[in-house]
Amino acid sequence: MFKFIFAAAFSLLSLNALAQFTISGTVRDAKTNEALGLASVQTEGYNSSAVTDELGRFELKGIPAGNYTLVIRFLGYHNKTESISLNDNVELSILLEESAQLTDEIVITATRATEKSPTTYSNLNKVAIQRQNFGLDFPFILNWSPSLVTTSDAGAGVGYTGLRIRGSDATRINVTINGIPFNDSESQGVYWVDVPDIATSSQSIQIQRGVGTSTNGAGAFGASINLQTNTRNDKSYADLINTVGSFKTHRHTVGFGTGLINDKFVFEGRASLIKSNGFVDRASSDLRSYYFSGGYFGEKTMLKAIVFGGNEVTYQSWYGVPESRLKNDVNAMLETAAAEGWNTEQTNNLLTSGSRTFNAYTYKNQVDNYSQDHYQLHLSHVFTPSLTGNVALHYTYGRGYYEEFRADASFDQYGVANAVIGGDTINTSDLVRRRWLNNHFYGATYSLKYDANKLSSVIGGGWNHYDGDHYGEISWAKIAINIPKDYRYYFNNGSKYDFNIFWKNNYQLTDKLNGFVDLQYRMVTYHAAGAEDNAFDFSAKYNFFNPKAGVTYELSPQEQLYASYSIGNREPIREDFVNAVAGERPQSETLHNIETGWRVRRNGHALNVNYYLMDYKNQLVLTGKLNDVGAAIRTNVLNSYREGIEIDGGIRLNSKFAWNANLTVSRNKIRNFNEVLYDYGTNYDQYNAVERPHKHTDISFSPNIIAGSSFTFSPIRALDFTLLTKYVGRQFLDNTYDDSRKIEAYFINDIRMKYAWKPASMRELSVSVLLNNILDVKYASNGYTYGYLGGGSEVRQNYYYPQAGRNILVMMSLRF
């Protein structure tokens, strides 16, 4: 009996010794309660470590029972140790205190929102960015963010892509990179194709919806995107990333970092090549980019130089696909071909069959060729523990052209004398033209932050100047008798100055109530003169005051209520001035924005519920009105608004399942709107404008429902599967609320898989697979429409940008 009891006890002890448990938990900022992604968690004396994900979560699996000491590290924070007696699974909540060590984050603190800001925002850290970064353009990294819709001209996410947030297009979304303005000064648009693979060199991204907090550059009139490039990495590294996939897409990226040299210096770099044939016919992309930085990190001073940019050559697919092609309407196709002057031989006689990949452009060099280089120099200094300052200088040089074949072009249109050959007068010719843009953008930004006791205050702003030359050249003509070599047929210049200063204040009124006041003054002067489709010469000056105020109430350390009221102002874009009818002038727009919501951050889950009202005065919209040379004119409409509810959050169900989701339900209306159509008579020889009044119509490209979901299953530590789902409701192509001019709702599902392990001498070796549109849904994400009257009956054509069906990308990452 004694031997039996001894044997049983020994067996139990052996089983207990062999038992393995899991240590999991979250790592957060002790002051703001924000999740800290990429924090390292390591067990002393036992070879087990983990890095936190975007929710600040970590897991250490398969650890035997015993006593352990955890060490938690994150750059810019004091290291923390936790002692654990492990005899069961353990869940921890770890709070890290900021250290006085100067880090790169000081560069973007002036323009970012925090937990005490009564605004609506989302953050993506490097973990989340890397997980979705297969080499597609930057908007597709953000595709599952709340209220966001992506578009792709080529249909496969490489080349010209864009995004809308709450229905606001790129011209109304402020974008900064390290606090430096990125929007084009004249169009106010954002061209992500100019900085390919910038996501690989991105440390974090914050998206503020609505007016948001004050920032530099273009007016935030629907949202702002604040991108921070790579921060200091104290350990040396080398990365080799390769992606291959459908449509002959391939991406090759190499990167390196020296780590901290002599406790003071860090250098790193990246070079990328991305190519794709695109989903649409001939919509190819050849993209090259680079990123280099070098920094000095002293005890109280940081000096960092950053250089990045790239070159893009994309075959034009801007025209879209006519609806008649998508629906195989042969008669409508032939009418469109005749109206647009297409040559059936040039389109390979495809006009008699439908095709989602149709591209009207067939000239072999119908490309956009543009290069852009960005130079930034950041200097930061800690004057006292409570006072820090930052100043940055920047310069951007952009140059390039897009080339077009023009069939049977009129010499008169290009200011060229008619050709006389053998007594015959010839007034047209096939030709190739290049439309050039050569620009310089430079300036400075600054901020001074005071943070002590109950007050956190920032004074900041910037001064920027843009100088851009626009000109066109004829590079070839079939009949070139009167056309000199590289003949320049138009030239104009735009010069724009943008100055702003803001003062942001958070004051802790009580233990639970925080007040926020943000005052911004912005002055814009803009002058442009020359000729393009017509001659123009205009000057404009604006003085904008953009106040913001709100409160945040802390129900608990993990739960907040907030509310704010903001005013934003925005100047018209270049085309509004250039295309304006003589004697008329576009007015600036004003936005009144209310945001109110509830935020919860607890271990394992987060939830945000937000109500917004964006009330516009004098919003500029297309009405169908044309100027005297046929260019579309945007018109100010007195009253319009966007109103909605946004819900987003994430939950860790257990060690194997996690779910992030968001939903936006909204109304987006123009109260009174006059559509303009032109009646050209039965013989198309008249020119009479006809107005059609509309009331309470939907704002174009503003779906009433947007939803996204990311459901992850991790059967083992090294492997995870994610189902990515996106639903975008019906959108209208114009502001008439006409059901025949719409983009149908679409529901798309992708599957992402990643397997990662750590071989000897490597940080990580991983293989990732992205199966896009697994249900092979046929859909379009963007489009446009135009129409006119012929003898009283309407002639209309819709154009769409169809997106790829089922396709695949495979990525291998080697990280040393």
Buried (B, 14 or more C-beta within 10 A) or exposed (E): EEEEEEEEEEEEEEEEEEEEBBBBBBBBBBBEBBBBBBBBBBBEEEEBBBBBBBBBBBBBBEBEBBEBEBBBBBBBBBEBEBEBEBEEEBEBEBBBEBEEBBBBBBBBBBBBBBBBBBBBBBBBBBBBBBBBBBBBBBBBBBBBBBBBBBBBBBBBBBBBBBBBBBBBBBBBBBBBBBBBBBBBBBBBBBBBBBBBBBBBBBBBBBBBBBBBBBBBBBBBBBBBBBBBBBBBBEEBBEBBBBBBBBBEBBBBBBBBBBBBEEEEEBBBBBBBBBBBBBBBBBBBBBBBBBBBBBBEBEEEEBBBBBBBBBBBBBBBBBBBBBBBBBEEBEEBBBBBBEEEEBEEEEBEEBBEEBBBBBBBBBBEBBBBBBBBBBBBBBBBBBEEEEBBBBBBBBBBBBBBBBBBBBBEBEBEEBEBEBBEEEEEEBBBBBBBBBBBBBBBBBBBBBBBBBBEEEEBBBBBBBBBBBBBBBBBBBBBBEBBEBBEEEBEBBBBBBBBBBBBBBBBBBBBEEEEEBBBBBBBBBBBBBBBBBBBBEEBEBEBEBEBEBBBBBBBBBEEEBBBBBBBBBBBBBBBBBBBBBBBEEEEEBBBBBBBBBBBBBBBBBBBBBBBBBBBBBBBBBBBBBBBBBBEEEBBBBBBBEBBBBBBEBBBBBBBEEBEEBBBBBBBBBBBBBEEBBBBBBBBEEEEEEEEEBEEEBEEBBBBBBBBBBBBBBBBBBEEBEEBBBBBBBBBBBBBBBBBBBEEBBBEBBEBBBBBBBBBEEEEEEBBBBEBBBBBBBEEEEBBBBBBBBBBBBEEEEBBBBBBBBBBBEBBBBBEBBBE
